[in-house]
């Protein structure tokens, strides 16, 4: 079965976005593109691409991050300039996630219990 390993985001400033993902999630830079920066967590690749032209819109619908501790992740996200949007798991057995926005307003999910069918 194929596994998702790459998500591309259109951002206003790839350097600022790279700094956010380094600080909030410990991601590392793994390359550059003509118009951006590639980041990795060791499994997934995240391309941070500079917005070009009026027809391009910032972001994607959303993406998900699986973390060890939701409370610690929230502190790191907010410390890096992100903001809480909505949601919180209601039970220890829940696959529900919390939603946040990065400094560009791009929505992402954070979970400490994962998603049904996903592998940590």
N, C-alpha and C positions, 0 to 999 in steps of 0.2 A: 504494500500500500504506500502511496505517496505521503510524504509528511511536509507540512508547511514549514519553510525555513527562511522566508524572506517577506518582508513587508516594506513597501515604499511609501514614504510620506512626502508631500510637497510642503515645504516650510519657508518662512520668510528669511531666515538666517541660519544656514546649515551649521556654522560654527557655534552659535549660541545654542542651537538645539542639541548638538553633540555634547556640549558642556552640561546641559540639563540631564541627558540620559546617562552620562558618566557619573554625575553626582547623585542622581536619584536612584539608579539601579546598578551601578558599578559596571556598566557596559564598557567595552573597549573599542577603539578605532581599529578597523581591519583593512581600510583602503580608502581611496578617493575616486570620485567620478568627475566627469567634465563639469558637472553642476552641483556636486555635493560630497558627502562623507558617508562611508559605510561603517556601521557599528555592528558589534556582535556580542552575544552573551555566551558564545561557545557552541551554541546549537542553532540559534536563529540569527538571521542577518536583517538589519534594519537600515534601509537607504534613506538618508536625509537629503532631499533634493530641493535646490533653490527654485522658488516660483519664477516662471518665465512667462510673461505675457498676461494680458487681462483675462483670457479665457480659462487659464488654470486657476483652480481653487485650492486653498490650503487644505492639507490633510487627507484623510480617508474616513470611512465611517467610524471605525474604531479598531483597536487591536487589544490583545490581552497579555498581561504579565502575571506569572505565577510566582508568588513570594513565600518566604518561610513564615514571616510574622506580619500580619496585616497592620497592626498598630505601628510597628517600626517602619514599615514601608510608607505609611501615611506621613510620618514625621520626616522621612527623607524626601518624599515628593514635595511636601509643603516647604521644606527647607531649601529645595532647589528652585522654588518659584512656581510649583504646580498648585492646583486648587481642587478641593473636594467638590464633586458634582452631586452625586446621589447614590443611594443604596448601601446596604451593609448586610452580610449574612445574618440570618435570623436563628440558625441552629448550627451546632458543630457538624452536622451531616449535610448541610446545604452546599449546593454548587453555585449559589448566587454570589455575585461579585460586587465590589464597590467601584463606582465610576469617578474618575478625576479628569481634569483638564491640564494639559501642559501649558507653558507660557504662551504658545500660539493659539490656545483654545482647542487643540486637538484632543478628542475624547479617547480615553483608554480605560480598560477594566483592570482591576487588581484583585487577585484571589489568593488565599492561602490554602484552599482545599482543592483547587484545580477545577477542571471542567470534565463532565462525563465524556469518556473516550480519549481524553488527552493523557499523555505520559509526561511525568515530571522529568 
